[in-house]
Amino acid sequence: MNRDEKRAGAALASIFALRMLGLFLILPVFAIHAKGIPGGDNLTLVGIALGAYGLTQAIFQIPFGMASDRYGRKPVIIFGLLLFAAGSAMAALAPDIWWTIGGRIVQGAGAISAAVTALAADLTREQHRTKVMAIIGSSIGLAFAFSLVAAPALYTWIGMGGIFWLTACLALAAISLITGVVADPPPPEPGPKVPFRTVLMNTQLLRLNFGIFALHMSQMAMFVVVPGMLLTVGNMPVATHWRVYLPAVMVSFVLMVPAIIYGERRGKVKLIFLSAITLLLVTQGLFFIGHDHFAWISVALLCFFVAFNVLEATLPSLISRIAPARAKGAALGVYNTTQALGLFVGGAMGGLLAKHYGSEMVFVASAVIITIWLLVALGMEAPAVIASKELSIAPEADMELLKWALAELPGVVEAHADKERGVMRLRVNLAFWDEGRARHVIGEES
């Protein structure tokens, strides 16, 4: 990656991490905190409070993603962060579970995930996009890890209200990053508008969208019951839960990075992807079998974090590869909508099942959804290795004629003429790309 790509990846990962930290900080402690507020003794309402964020995320991700295609990434991201900060303030002042749910709903209305990932795609070349998406995905995992470690201590120190105020401050800090550090994206490629139905009904995108739903459904459902399991089975006060989470997360990162590198370098992305889904399924079995044994719970958490981090890094990268260039915001909006639905369904389902059938049924339900995901993913096409290329064109050349000639070459996915710079921008499948032939075409036409 060049300097600009590294800077864009680091800054956007930081923005994503700041916002996701605001979401994740409540997961390890809210179910326990809620017992002390009016209405918080109802596990169904606790689950809804955890998942309500995902409901409005699901409603607004597609509109926000499409708006970012039309009005620009940065304005949409800033507006969403302001909404998230307002919802955090509302939750901080909430006197009962119902007002907390309301605050979570407003938080979720700041649905910027699609715009952020689309901006990352805009600022990076195709051959390096997986790396940038992996950086962003890893930042989510790091934010999750930090929240599991820091949340119990923060809760003891500043309380739940203080945690919500902290999330508001983090959202404002993210605005300063987007305005002061992240470069402006290049102008959109000229060309016809991509119909939304094309994005929505793409079978490969549908497989990935279902996957992110299943991943976050299982994550949210787990954390309705796991903190209570550590409290009762492990006899661990909330402030000490980090002793389980931190080693599991750190080891998971050590295992995750080689897996992603191997998949990218050897063209084994699909194998790594399917292996991570399988490990996620195994995790649910470990939780079910060992829900009343502390050692089993610890092993299950390690397996979960390995699978979660690999999948968080690879899923958005695969979406950005498959989506049409002029509809990345829309495609990532659909993707993040299904992610948010997973958060909502997981929270609500986890609370409902835990209340009426016990924690074991939470893991059974998650295992069923993940099994369906595995079966769906088996039919996924192995992703092509796509790269961005630029070819300099002579000033006297007919750019439009060259564009159509290059577009007909094997391996050329898209061709766009940049007349101001005198270059042809191409997206190519490296398995079929012949640069010598392309340069010959340019020579003939010039």
NORTAQUI-V970094 format. One record per residue. N is the residue number from 1. RES is the residue in one letter. PSI is psi as a letter, one per 20 degrees, with the letter a starting at -180 (999 if undefined). D_LAST is the distance of its C-alpha to the last C-alpha in whole Angstrom. Layout:
n & res & psi & d_last
N & RES & PSI & D_LAST
N & RES & PSI & D_LAST
This chain:
n & res & psi & d_last
1 & M & q & 31
2 & N & r & 31
3 & R & g & 33
4 & D & h & 32
5 & E & g & 32
6 & K & g & 36
7 & R & g & 37
8 & A & g & 36
9 & G & g & 37
10 & A & g & 41
11 & A & g & 41
12 & L & h & 40
13 & A & h & 43
14 & S & g & 45
15 & I & g & 45
16 & F & g & 45
17 & A & g & 48
18 & L & g & 50
19 & R & g & 50
20 & M & h & 51
21 & L & h & 54
22 & G & h & 55
23 & L & g & 55
24 & F & h & 56
25 & L & h & 59
26 & I & i & 62
27 & L & g & 61
28 & P & i & 64
29 & V & i & 66
30 & F & g & 66
31 & A & h & 68
32 & I & g & 71
33 & H & h & 71
34 & A & h & 71
35 & K & h & 74
36 & G & j & 76
37 & I & q & 74
38 & P & p & 76
39 & G & i & 74
40 & G & i & 73
41 & D & i & 75
42 & N & o & 73
43 & L & h & 71
44 & T & g & 69
45 & L & h & 68
46 & V & g & 67
47 & G & h & 65
48 & I & h & 63
49 & A & g & 63
50 & L & h & 61
51 & G & i & 59
52 & A & h & 59
53 & Y & g & 56
54 & G & h & 54
55 & L & g & 55
56 & T & h & 53
57 & Q & g & 50
58 & A & h & 50
59 & I & h & 50
60 & F & i & 48
61 & Q & g & 45
62 & I & g & 43
63 & P & g & 43
64 & F & g & 43
65 & G & g & 40
66 & M & h & 38
67 & A & h & 39
68 & S & h & 37
69 & D & h & 34
70 & R & g & 35
71 & Y & i & 37
72 & G & q & 35
73 & R & g & 37
74 & K & g & 39
75 & P & h & 41
76 & V & g & 42
77 & I & g & 43
78 & I & g & 45
79 & F & g & 47
80 & G & h & 48
81 & L & h & 49
82 & L & g & 51
83 & L & g & 53
84 & F & g & 53
85 & A & g & 55
86 & A & g & 57
87 & G & h & 58
88 & S & g & 59
89 & A & g & 61
90 & M & g & 63
91 & A & h & 64
92 & A & h & 65
93 & L & j & 68
94 & A & p & 68
95 & P & i & 72
96 & D & a & 72
97 & I & h & 69
98 & W & g & 68
99 & W & h & 67
100 & T & g & 65
101 & I & g & 64
102 & G & g & 63
103 & G & h & 61
104 & R & h & 59
105 & I & g & 58
106 & V & h & 57
107 & Q & g & 55
108 & G & h & 53
109 & A & i & 52
110 & G & m & 50
111 & A & n & 47
112 & I & j & 44
113 & S & g & 43
114 & A & g & 40
115 & A & h & 39
116 & V & g & 39
117 & T & h & 38
118 & A & h & 35
119 & L & h & 34
120 & A & g & 34
121 & A & h & 32
122 & D & h & 30
123 & L & j & 30
124 & T & q & 29
125 & R & q & 27
126 & E & g & 27
127 & Q & i & 28
128 & H & j & 31
129 & R & h & 32
130 & T & h & 35
131 & K & g & 36
132 & V & g & 36
133 & M & h & 38
134 & A & h & 40
135 & I & g & 41
136 & I & g & 42
137 & G & h & 44
138 & S & h & 46
139 & S & h & 47
140 & I & g & 48
141 & G & g & 50
142 & L & g & 51
143 & A & g & 52
144 & F & g & 54
145 & A & g & 56
146 & F & g & 57
147 & S & h & 58
148 & L & h & 60
149 & V & g & 62
150 & A & h & 62
151 & A & g & 63
152 & P & g & 67
153 & A & g & 67
154 & L & h & 66
155 & Y & g & 68
156 & T & h & 71
157 & W & g & 70
158 & I & i & 69
159 & G & r & 69
160 & M & h & 67
161 & G & g & 67
162 & G & h & 66
163 & I & g & 63
164 & F & h & 62
165 & W & h & 62
166 & L & h & 60
167 & T & h & 57
168 & A & g & 57
169 & C & h & 56
170 & L & h & 54
171 & A & g & 52
172 & L & h & 52
173 & A & h & 51
174 & A & h & 48
175 & I & g & 47
176 & S & h & 47
177 & L & g & 44
178 & I & h & 42
179 & T & h & 42
180 & G & i & 42
181 & V & g & 40
182 & V & p & 38
183 & A & q & 34
184 & D & q & 33
185 & P & q & 31
186 & P & q & 27
187 & P & q & 27
188 & P & q & 26
189 & E & p & 23
190 & P & q & 23
191 & G & r & 23
192 & P & q & 27
193 & K & p & 30
194 & V & p & 31
195 & P & p & 35
196 & F & h & 37
197 & R & h & 39
198 & T & g & 36
199 & V & g & 36
200 & L & h & 40
201 & M & j & 40
202 & N & p & 38
203 & T & h & 40
204 & Q & g & 39
205 & L & h & 39
206 & L & h & 42
207 & R & g & 43
208 & L & h & 42
209 & N & g & 44
210 & F & h & 47
211 & G & g & 47
212 & I & h & 47
213 & F & g & 50
214 & A & h & 52
215 & L & g & 51
216 & H & h & 53
217 & M & g & 55
218 & S & h & 57
219 & Q & g & 56
220 & M & g & 58
221 & A & g & 61
222 & M & g & 62
223 & F & j & 62
224 & V & h & 65
225 & V & h & 67
226 & V & g & 66
227 & P & g & 67
228 & G & h & 71
229 & M & g & 71
230 & L & h & 70
231 & L & g & 73
232 & T & g & 76
233 & V & g & 75
234 & G & i & 74
235 & N & l & 76
236 & M & p & 74
237 & P & q & 74
238 & V & g & 71
239 & A & i & 70
240 & T & j & 70
241 & H & h & 67
242 & W & h & 65
243 & R & h & 66
244 & V & g & 65
245 & Y & g & 62
246 & L & g & 61
247 & P & h & 61
248 & A & g & 59
249 & V & g & 56
250 & M & g & 56
251 & V & h & 56
252 & S & h & 54
253 & F & h & 51
254 & V & h & 52
255 & L & h & 51
256 & M & g & 48
257 & V & g & 46
258 & P & h & 46
259 & A & g & 46
260 & I & g & 42
261 & I & g & 41
262 & Y & g & 42
263 & G & g & 40
264 & E & g & 37
265 & R & h & 36
266 & R & j & 38
267 & G & k & 36
268 & K & k & 40
269 & V & g & 40
270 & K & g & 41
271 & L & g & 44
272 & I & g & 45
273 & F & g & 45
274 & L & h & 47
275 & S & h & 49
276 & A & h & 49
277 & I & g & 51
278 & T & g & 53
279 & L & h & 54
280 & L & h & 55
281 & L & g & 57
282 & V & h & 59
283 & T & g & 60
284 & Q & h & 61
285 & G & h & 63
286 & L & g & 65
287 & F & g & 65
288 & F & g & 67
289 & I & g & 69
290 & G & k & 70
291 & H & i & 70
292 & D & j & 74
293 & H & p & 73
294 & F & g & 71
295 & A & g & 70
296 & W & g & 68
297 & I & g & 67
298 & S & g & 65
299 & V & g & 64
300 & A & h & 62
301 & L & g & 61
302 & L & g & 59
303 & C & g & 57
304 & F & g & 56
305 & F & h & 55
306 & V & g & 53
307 & A & g & 51
308 & F & g & 51
309 & N & h & 49
310 & V & g & 47
311 & L & h & 46
312 & E & h & 45
313 & A & h & 43
314 & T & h & 41
315 & L & g & 41
316 & P & h & 39
317 & S & g & 36
318 & L & h & 36
319 & I & g & 36
320 & S & h & 33
321 & R & h & 31
322 & I & h & 32
323 & A & q & 32
324 & P & q & 29
325 & A & h & 27
326 & R & j & 28
327 & A & k & 32
328 & K & g & 33
329 & G & g & 36
330 & A & g & 37
331 & A & g & 37
332 & L & h & 39
333 & G & g & 41
334 & V & g & 42
335 & Y & g & 42
336 & N & h & 45
337 & T & g & 47
338 & T & h & 48
339 & Q & g & 48
340 & A & h & 51
341 & L & h & 52
342 & G & g & 53
343 & L & g & 55
344 & F & g & 57
345 & V & g & 58
346 & G & g & 59
347 & G & g & 61
348 & A & g & 63
349 & M & g & 63
350 & G & g & 64
351 & G & g & 67
352 & L & g & 68
353 & L & g & 68
354 & A & h & 70
355 & K & g & 72
356 & H & h & 73
357 & Y & i & 73
358 & G & r & 72
359 & S & h & 70
360 & E & h & 69
361 & M & h & 68
362 & V & g & 65
363 & F & h & 64
364 & V & g & 64
365 & A & g & 62
366 & S & g & 59
367 & A & h & 60
368 & V & g & 59
369 & I & g & 56
370 & I & h & 55
371 & T & g & 55
372 & I & g & 54
373 & W & g & 51
374 & L & g & 51
375 & L & g & 51
376 & V & g & 48
377 & A & h & 46
378 & L & h & 46
379 & G & j & 44
380 & M & p & 41
381 & E & p & 38
382 & A & p & 37
383 & P & p & 34
384 & A & q & 31
385 & V & o & 29
386 & I & p & 27
387 & A & q & 24
388 & S & p & 22
389 & K & q & 19
390 & E & p & 16
391 & L & p & 13
392 & S & p & 11
393 & I & p & 8
394 & A & q & 7
395 & P & h & 9
396 & E & i & 7
397 & A & q & 5
398 & D & o & 7
399 & M & g & 9
400 & E & g & 12
401 & L & g & 10
402 & L & g & 8
403 & K & g & 12
404 & W & h & 14
405 & A & g & 12
406 & L & h & 13
407 & A & h & 16
408 & E & i & 17
409 & L & q & 17
410 & P & p & 20
411 & G & i & 21
412 & V & o & 19
413 & V & g & 22
414 & E & q & 20
415 & A & p & 17
416 & H & p & 17
417 & A & p & 14
418 & D & n & 16
419 & K & h & 14
420 & E & g & 17
421 & R & i & 16
422 & G & k & 13
423 & V & q & 13
424 & M & p & 13
425 & R & p & 17
426 & L & q & 18
427 & R & p & 21
428 & V & q & 21
429 & N & o & 24
430 & L & h & 25
431 & A & h & 27
432 & F & i & 24
433 & W & p & 21
434 & D & n & 19
435 & E & h & 16
436 & G & g & 15
437 & R & h & 14
438 & A & g & 12
439 & R & h & 10
440 & H & g & 10
441 & V & g & 8
442 & I & g & 6
443 & G & g & 5
444 & E & g & 6
445 & E & h & 4
446 & S & 999 & 0
